[in-house]
């Protein structure tokens, strides 16, 4: 079985993937009293016990998170940023990577036609990330990294054979090979002497990104740097608004973007797939199905008010909440959040330009 780390398909059979690739279920929900842990959004892990031990005993640990600057950010990306902020609050030192080179070399020209285009997208991405609470000092872009980083990335290339890469990814696309080398470098370089040195590290990814995790862990064992094998947690990928899809920048109708206007949010939510019944009478009699509802999923992933989430679930199951009212509630929540976010984003644009273009 091959997982397409660059695709838009949503993985449906988690158990099969766990068995095929040796993932362990995430059973650390009680390590911290936070909604992102309590709601079982985290579904799998590799060596998370190292991070759990560090959090419980206030030991040092590191984190690396990254987003490719291939398009505007949406709610699915927000989850990455929320987890980065959470682990920083739990004591992690870390860096948030904006992968501008990765975005250019691994995407088709129709999507990212030039590195300059990737940089322009990166500026908007960085502004969004700052607006969501990430310290600008924690953010870097690949194209502005120091020489030690690039030396390390080139060194990694000798540790990956053609057969090894094809065995994991199912192809030997040169651009994507380059992107993988950069991703491995991003995750591992924070343990090098010019950064923070050997420490447990954590990176959060969607399940379809597991090929990157496996090759990174394999390479970390081959390097002569005495590195800690990096740990990973896997979060449930937020669905697209249409049935059976991921929330994806390449399919705008599937996503709520951080730049969306109130009218766009309202239109997308009104057209989203729900777990409601065909008629209002049937809904009242038999209740809805929040487990498959895209509206409920947005609330579960992004609304920190757990009492509101529980009330929404219960009233839906009991047939006391119709889909129209639930959509109105979700629209109001999102538009309030986005109004405030977009103001902060606009204020962060000057800082974002300096980070991306190296004018600090």
N, C-alpha and C positions, 0 to 999 in steps of 0.2 A: 504493500500500500504506500502511495506517495501522497503527501500533503502539499498543496500549492501555496507556498508562503506568500505569493504575490497575487493570489486570486481573490475573488469576491464571493465565493460560495460559502455558505454557512455549514459548519460541521454539525450533523444531526446526531450521530451515534458516538457519544462520548466514551461509552464503555469499550467499544471496539478499539478506539484510538488509545485508551489507557493500556489495554492488554497488548496491542501491537508494539507500542513504543516504551513500555515500562514506566509509565507515569503513575504516581501515587495520588490518591484522593487527598484533597485539602481538609485536614481535620484540626485546624488551629483557630476555629471561630471565636474561642473564648480568650485568646491571648490579649485582646484589647476590646474595650467596649466602644465599638464604632460601627455605624450602619454598614459600611463596606465589607466588614467581616461578618456581621451578624446575619446578613441577608443571603449568605451562600452564593455571592457573586464570584468568589474564588472557588474554583472547582478542582484544581490539581496543583501539584508541586513537585519540584526536584530539590531535595536537601533543604527544605525550609526549616528543618530542626535547628540548623546553624543560626538562622535569623531569629527564631523563637527564643533560643538560648541567649542570644545577644540582647534582645529586647527585655527579657525577664531579668537578666543579671546586669543590665546597663553596661554591656560590653560594646566596644566599637564595632560598627559594621558600615558597609558602603552600599550605595545604590546607583544604578545607571539606567536611565530611561531615554528612549529616543522616538522621534517622529520624523518620517520622511517628508520633505517640503515639496509634495507633489500636488497639493490642492488645498482648498480652504478646510479648516478644522470643523468637525461636527461633534455631536454629543458622544459618539463612540470614542473619539480622541480625548474628550474631556475626562473619561474614566481613567486613562493613563495618567493624566495630570493630577487628578484627585488622589490616586494612589501614591504618586510621587510626593505630594504634600503630606499625606498621612504618614509615610515612612520617615520623612524628614522630622515630623513632629515626634516620632517615636525614637529619634536619636541618630538617624542615618546621616552620614556625610555623603554627598552625591552630586552628580552632574546630569543635566537634562540636555541631550544631544539633538540638535536640529540637523537632520541628515540631508544636506543639500546636494552633495556629490552623489550619495547613494540614490537620491530621487532621480537625478539625471541619468546615471548609467544603467539603472535597472528598469526604467519606464520607457515605453515607446515614445518616439519623437512627437507623435500626435498628442501626447499628454504633457510631456516635459521636453520641449523642443531645444532647450539650451540650458547651460549652467546659469547663465544670467537670469533666465526665467525662474529657475529653481530658487535663486537668491531673492528675487522679488516676492515669490510665494513665502519664502522663509521669513521675510520681514513681517508679513501679516501673521504668520504662525507664531513668531516670537512675541508679538504684541498680545495675541490671544493668551499665550501661556503666562505672560507677566500679569495680565488682567485676571487670570485665574489663581494668582497668588504665589507663583514661583519667583524666587529671588533672582533678579537679573544676573547676579554673580554666579549663579548655579547653571546658567545656560551657556552653551557654546555651539558653534556651527562647524561642521567638519572642515570646510574650506579655510577656516581661520585658525586651525590648530597649530601647535608648536611642532618643530622639526622632530622632536623625540617621538611624537605620536606617529608621524609618517614613517619614520625609520622602523618602528614597531610593526606597522601594518605591512610593510614590504617583507619584513622578517617572517611574518605569519604565512606568506605565500609559499614558503618552502616546506610547510608542514601539511599542506593539502595536496593530495594527488588527484589526478583526473578521475580515476575510478572512485575515489572516496567521495568527491563532490557529486558525481553522477549517481552514486549509490544512495545518497541522501536526498538529492533534489530531482533526480530523474532527467537531467539535461546538463549541458555544459555551455550555457549562454555566457559569453565573456563579460558582458556588462553586469550580469547578476553575480558572477564570480567576484568581480571587483567590489560589488555592494556587500557581499558576504564578508570579504576580508575587512572592510571598513566596520561592519557591525561587530565582528569578533574583536577588532581593535578597540572599538568604543567600550565594550563590556569589560575587557580585560585590562585596558591601560590604566584604569583608576587604581590598580594594585601595584603599578610600577613605582620605582623609587622617586621619580620626579613628581608623583602624585601623592597618594596616601600609604603606599606600601601594602604588604600582605594583610588582608582582612577578609572575613566573610562578605560576600556581595549578593545583592538581590536585584533581579530585573523582572518586571511584570510584562507578560505578553499574552496575546490570544492563543488559543490552542493550535491554530493553523500556523503559528510562528515557531512551533516546536523544532522543525529542522534546524533553525538558527541556534536554538538552545543546545541541541545535541552536538552539533559540530563545534560550538564554542567550548563546551565542557570537554570534548575529546582533545581539542588543541591545547587547552590549558594544562593538560596532563603531560604534553609533549615538550613544553617550553622549559628552558633552563632558567626560570625566574622564581622558582619556589612560590608559585601562586596558589591561592585557595581556589579550589574548583567552584565556579560561580553557582549560586542557587537561583532558581526560577519559581515564580508562581504564575499560574494561568487563570485568567478571569474569563468568565462566560462572555463571549463576544456579543455586544448589543446587536439585536436584530435590526434589519431595515424595516421601514414602515410597511413594506409589502411583504406578503407571506413568503417565507423560505429564502430570504436574502439577508446579507449583512448590511449594516449601515455603511455606505460607501461613497467616497467623494466622486467616484467616476459615474455614479448613478444618482444624480441630485434628488430625484423623487423619493429615494429610499431614506434620506437623511434630513435631520434638523441641523442646519449649520449655525455656527455661533454668530454669523453675520446676518441671519435671516430676519426679515422685517416681521412685525406683528401679523400682517396680512398673509405672508408666506407661511408662517407657523400655523395660523388658523386653517389655511387651505390644506396643508399637509396632514394636520391632525384629523381634520374632517374626513379625509380620504384614506386614513390608515386602517389596516386590518385589525379587527377586534375579536374578542371571544364571545360576542353577543349572539343571541338567537335571531332567527329570521323575522320574528314579529315581537312587538312590545308585550303582547299578551303571553307569549311563550317565555319571554325573558322574565316576566313577573312570576310565572308559575314555576319555572325550572331553574332560574338563575343563569348567570353568564359563566364564562370560563376564563378567568383572569390568567391562568397558566399559559395561554397561547395569545393573549392580547398584547398588542404593541403599545397601547396606551398605558396599561398597567406596568409593562416592562420599563417604560421611561420613568415612571414614578418610582419603581423599585431601584433603578440604577442611580437616580439623580435627586430625588426629593429626600432630604435628611430627616424629615418628620416621620418617624416610625409609626406614631399613632394614626396619622393620616393614611399611611400605607395600609395598615391593618384594617382601618375602617373601610377603605376603598375595597379591599379584598372581601371582607365579610359582607358588605352591602351588595356587592356584585354577585357573590355566590347565593345570597338569599333572594335575589331578584328585586332588591330595593333600590338599586342604582342602575339607571339605564345608560346606554352607551353615549347618548347625546350629552347628558349631564357630566359624565366622566370626561368626555372630550373637552367640554367647557372648562372643567377644573384643571385639566392638564394644560390647556392652552393658556389659561391665566397664569399658572405657575411658571411656564416656560417664558412667556412674554415679560413677566416681571423680572425673572432672572436675566434674560437677554438684554433688556433695556439697561440694567445696571452694568452688565458685562461690557456691552458695546461702548458705554461712556468711558470705562476704565481702559478699554482697548485703544480708543482714540488717544487717550492721554499717554499711553505707553509707546506710541509709534516712533517717537524720536529716539528713545532708548533702544528700541528694536533695530532701527537702522544702524545705529552705532555698533551693536553686537554683530549683526550680519555682515556689514561692510568693513568692519575692522577699523572704525574711526573713534574708538574709545580713547 
